[in-house]
């Protein structure tokens, strides 16, 4: 009986799996509307008092997204003030949703990678993951990989879609 040979494992093909760069930690959204009168009106004195009396320590070590779930028109200083309150406890704070937070985390981590190890190599940008990888992370990754890669495919080795080939 012939031995089964894994040609993918023996090739120079490099798998770039964004899931490997997932930043572990608790993701939390803070909704500013909870401190607005009827969820829509910001009364400065009441807003400041509510923030002052809020337990910010519950966000110790969290990645935090600040947003407003209502259509309230909020002055820019309001989210800045919330950021000032939560920053001593949070690992990172962004304005937006959990999706925006995840995008920001990937942007940070992908900008720190040394891509030289992918020089002149065929790369598969792995498409399936168990963790939520925003599509924007693929856009960041491809921009960093393009100057180095010989070729880039998307998906899995058995069914990759060709995206780029250096001329």
NUKOL-668834 format. One record per residue (C-alpha): residue number from 1; residue in three letters; x, y, z. Coordinates in steps of 0.2 Angstrom, whole numbers, m for minus. Example, Ala and Ser with C-alpha at 12.3 -4.5 7.8 and 13.67 -1.06 7.14 Angstrom:
2
[1,ala,[62,m22,39]]
[2,ser,[68,m5,36]]
//
This chain:
167
[1,unk,[0,0,0]]
[2,unk,[7,17,m5]]
[3,unk,[10,30,9]]
[4,unk,[m1,45,9]]
[5,unk,[9,61,7]]
[6,unk,[3,78,13]]
[7,unk,[9,89,m2]]
[8,unk,[2,105,7]]
[9,unk,[13,102,23]]
[10,unk,[28,98,12]]
[11,unk,[26,114,1]]
[12,unk,[32,131,4]]
[13,unk,[14,137,6]]
[14,unk,[12,148,21]]
[15,unk,[m5,149,30]]
[16,unk,[m9,166,37]]
[17,unk,[m23,163,50]]
[18,unk,[m31,179,57]]
[19,unk,[m38,169,71]]
[20,unk,[m20,166,77]]
[21,unk,[m19,185,80]]
[22,unk,[m36,186,90]]
[23,unk,[m33,197,105]]
[24,unk,[m40,187,120]]
[25,unk,[m51,197,133]]
[26,unk,[m68,203,137]]
[27,unk,[m77,214,125]]
[28,unk,[m90,226,133]]
[29,unk,[m101,239,126]]
[30,unk,[m106,255,136]]
[31,unk,[m122,263,131]]
[32,unk,[m122,282,134]]
[33,unk,[m141,282,133]]
[34,unk,[m142,275,150]]
[35,unk,[m136,292,157]]
[36,unk,[m148,302,146]]
[37,unk,[m164,309,151]]
[38,unk,[m177,297,144]]
[39,unk,[m163,290,134]]
[40,unk,[m162,305,122]]
[41,unk,[m158,321,131]]
[42,unk,[m141,325,139]]
[43,unk,[m142,336,154]]
[44,unk,[m124,341,158]]
[45,unk,[m126,342,177]]
[46,unk,[m135,325,179]]
[47,unk,[m124,317,166]]
[48,unk,[m108,322,175]]
[49,unk,[m116,316,192]]
[50,unk,[m121,299,185]]
[51,unk,[m104,296,178]]
[52,unk,[m96,301,195]]
[53,unk,[m107,289,204]]
[54,unk,[m105,274,192]]
[55,unk,[m94,259,196]]
[56,unk,[m81,260,183]]
[57,unk,[m70,246,191]]
[58,unk,[m82,233,183]]
[59,unk,[m73,236,167]]
[60,unk,[m56,231,174]]
[61,unk,[m46,223,160]]
[62,unk,[m60,224,147]]
[63,unk,[m59,230,129]]
[64,unk,[m73,244,129]]
[65,unk,[m84,251,115]]
[66,unk,[m93,267,119]]
[67,unk,[m109,269,109]]
[68,unk,[m127,276,110]]
[69,unk,[m142,265,106]]
[70,unk,[m154,279,103]]
[71,unk,[m155,292,90]]
[72,unk,[m149,305,103]]
[73,unk,[m138,320,97]]
[74,unk,[m124,319,109]]
[75,unk,[m110,332,110]]
[76,unk,[m92,325,107]]
[77,unk,[m87,329,125]]
[78,unk,[m99,316,132]]
[79,unk,[m90,301,124]]
[80,unk,[m74,309,129]]
[81,unk,[m79,311,147]]
[82,unk,[m85,292,147]]
[83,unk,[m68,288,140]]
[84,unk,[m59,297,154]]
[85,unk,[m69,288,167]]
[86,unk,[m67,270,160]]
[87,unk,[m49,272,154]]
[88,unk,[m40,269,171]]
[89,unk,[m48,251,171]]
[90,unk,[m50,247,152]]
[91,unk,[m37,239,141]]
[92,unk,[m43,249,126]]
[93,unk,[m58,261,123]]
[94,unk,[m65,265,106]]
[95,unk,[m80,274,100]]
[96,unk,[m92,263,91]]
[97,unk,[m99,245,92]]
[98,unk,[m91,229,97]]
[99,unk,[m87,226,78]]
[100,unk,[m78,243,78]]
[101,unk,[m68,237,94]]
[102,unk,[m64,221,85]]
[103,unk,[m58,230,70]]
[104,unk,[m47,242,80]]
[105,unk,[m39,227,90]]
[106,unk,[m35,218,73]]
[107,unk,[m28,234,66]]
[108,unk,[m17,236,81]]
[109,unk,[m10,218,81]]
[110,unk,[m8,217,62]]
[111,unk,[2,233,61]]
[112,unk,[15,225,73]]
[113,unk,[19,209,64]]
[114,unk,[35,207,55]]
[115,unk,[29,202,37]]
[116,unk,[47,198,30]]
[117,unk,[45,180,34]]
[118,unk,[32,179,20]]
[119,unk,[45,186,7]]
[120,unk,[43,177,m9]]
[121,unk,[31,164,m2]]
[122,unk,[14,158,m8]]
[123,unk,[2,162,5]]
[124,unk,[m16,156,10]]
[125,unk,[m26,169,19]]
[126,unk,[m36,157,29]]
[127,unk,[m55,160,27]]
[128,unk,[m63,149,41]]
[129,unk,[m62,153,59]]
[130,unk,[m70,149,75]]
[131,unk,[m68,167,82]]
[132,unk,[m77,182,75]]
[133,unk,[m64,189,63]]
[134,unk,[m71,205,55]]
[135,unk,[m69,207,36]]
[136,unk,[m59,223,39]]
[137,unk,[m45,212,47]]
[138,unk,[m43,203,30]]
[139,unk,[m41,220,21]]
[140,unk,[m28,225,34]]
[141,unk,[m19,209,32]]
[142,unk,[m19,209,13]]
[143,unk,[m12,227,13]]
[144,unk,[3,221,24]]
[145,unk,[6,204,14]]
[146,unk,[5,211,m3]]
[147,unk,[23,219,m3]]
[148,unk,[30,202,2]]
[149,unk,[20,188,m5]]
[150,unk,[24,179,m21]]
[151,unk,[5,174,m22]]
[152,unk,[m10,175,m11]]
[153,unk,[m25,164,m10]]
[154,unk,[m40,164,1]]
[155,unk,[m48,149,9]]
[156,unk,[m41,132,13]]
[157,unk,[m27,123,4]]
[158,unk,[m39,111,m3]]
[159,unk,[m51,124,m11]]
[160,unk,[m41,141,m11]]
[161,unk,[m47,155,m22]]
[162,unk,[m32,164,m31]]
[163,unk,[m32,183,m26]]
[164,unk,[m15,189,m31]]
[165,unk,[1,184,m41]]
[166,unk,[16,194,m42]]
[167,unk,[22,197,m60]]
//
